[in-house]
Amino acid sequence: MQREKVKKAKLILEDGTVFEGNSFGADVPASGEVVFNTAMTGYPESLTDPSYRGQILCLTYPLVGNYGVPPAEQENGLLKYFESSSVHISGLIVSHYSFDYSHWNARESLGDWLADYDIPGIYGIDTRALTKRLREKGTMLGKIEIEDKCTDFFDPNQINLVKEVSTKEKKIYGNGRWKILLIDCGVKYNIIRSLLRYDTTVIRVPWDYDYHNEEYDGLFISNGPGNPKMCTVTIENIKKSLKEDKPIFGICLGNQLMALASGADTYKLKYGHRSHNQPVIMSGTNRAYITSQNHGYAVDNNTLPSGWEPFFINLNDMTNEGMKHKSGLYFSTQFHPEASGGPTDTAFLFDMFISNIIKYRS
């Protein structure tokens, strides 16, 4: 990305607020839901996280791009350094963009990588002021316009984003003893990597796939973008699974889908949880954990049906961070225990899931 290609750009929020800056990445306008992430590193992972589909992402760390973007190497049939095979954000907002990158594993600049996927970026923005605005007003729609290239506001939550990011066909990874049926609602690759560390075979299926004739030992419900109530087919399939004796583990959107399938309700948060330092506490204990999160919806604890209880609670706003069933067969988390780039405080939950499978399926 050459400096002479830089053009004037602006971010416009739906409340009329305008932030002016310069463009990098693709020379195209973009619109979506404006959200922020507080992580210090990990933009290759964040930008390829399907949960950011349809969103304009603001990175609050002041310097971005200095370590470039890694190569598209594969391992176990997955891209080694990314969370999916594509960039899913609609646009990127940073304070200072580093045109000069340096890292032993860098293949290209962040700007060139965004251009490869037709995604615009804007730098020179006061990201602290933008973040404060979002914290006061809540998540808002926004659009990036570059010089005379304009666009309209677009609300991604009005469409089924899960359908856009889910796999289109069944895929199989590994060749282990325990078969894990993974419902792909926008799965992060590190979830699959985490499951493959055990003696497992991972069967990845589309979000609306009727998997009840498949042979498997445990059901995994992945993360994903958007409003969980749009996934009606998935919810109905999970309802059937909750009547079986096979262990279930859900993460992020998976937590919300399990809640809806059990009879609980979900709601949209004012500005969501999107950071790598969210503290949660395990219900009934004094054990707290630091977690990575990326979600705009939450489960309503007050609607959990009989037999269910909160598993974790967010210590910042006391919202639901997971749920578990009294049988011990089913549990879920709103945060990401598989977080690539960390923290890994809650990676033990994968041990718990596999232990459930061994206990109930042996």
Stockholm file with secondary structure:
# STOCKHOLM 1.0

chainA/1-362         MQREKVKKAKLILEDGTVFEGNSFGADVPASGEVVFNTAMTGYPESLTDPSYRGQILCLTYPLVGNYGVPPAEQENGLLKYFESSSVHISGLIVSHYSFDYSHWNARESLGDWLADYDIPGIYGIDTRALTKRLREKGTMLGKIEIEDKCTDFFDPNQINLVKEVSTKEKKIYGNGRWKILLIDCGVKYNIIRSLLRYDTTVIRVPWDYDYHNEEYDGLFISNGPGNPKMCTVTIENIKKSLKEDKPIFGICLGNQLMALASGADTYKLKYGHRSHNQPVIMSGTNRAYITSQNHGYAVDNNTLPSGWEPFFINLNDMTNEGMKHKSGLYFSTQFHPEASGGPTDTAFLFDMFISNIIKYRS
#=GR chainA/1-362 SS CCGGGCCEEEEEETTSCEEEEEEEECSSCEEEEEEEECCSSCHHHHHTCGGGTTEEEEECSSEESTTCBCCCCEETTEESSSSSSSCCCSEEECSEECSSCCCTTCCBCHHHHHHHTTCEEEESCCHHHHHHHHHHHCSEEEEEEETTBCCCCCCGGGSCHHHHHSCSSCEEECCCSEEEEEEESSCCHHHHHHHHTSSEEEEEEETTCCCTTSCCSEEEECCCCSCGGGCHHHHHHHHHHTTSSSCEEEETHHHHHHHHHHTCCEEEEEEEEEEEEEEEEETTSSCEEEEEEEEEEEECGGGCCTTEEESEEETTTCCBCEEEETTSSEEEESSCTTCTTSCCTTTHHHHHHHHHHHHHHC
#=GC SS_cons         CCGGGCCEEEEEETTSCEEEEEEEECSSCEEEEEEEECCSSCHHHHHTCGGGTTEEEEECSSEESTTCBCCCCEETTEESSSSSSSCCCSEEECSEECSSCCCTTCCBCHHHHHHHTTCEEEESCCHHHHHHHHHHHCSEEEEEEETTBCCCCCCGGGSCHHHHHSCSSCEEECCCSEEEEEEESSCCHHHHHHHHTSSEEEEEEETTCCCTTSCCSEEEECCCCSCGGGCHHHHHHHHHHTTSSSCEEEETHHHHHHHHHHTCCEEEEEEEEEEEEEEEEETTSSCEEEEEEEEEEEECGGGCCTTEEESEEETTTCCBCEEEETTSSEEEESSCTTCTTSCCTTTHHHHHHHHHHHHHHC
//
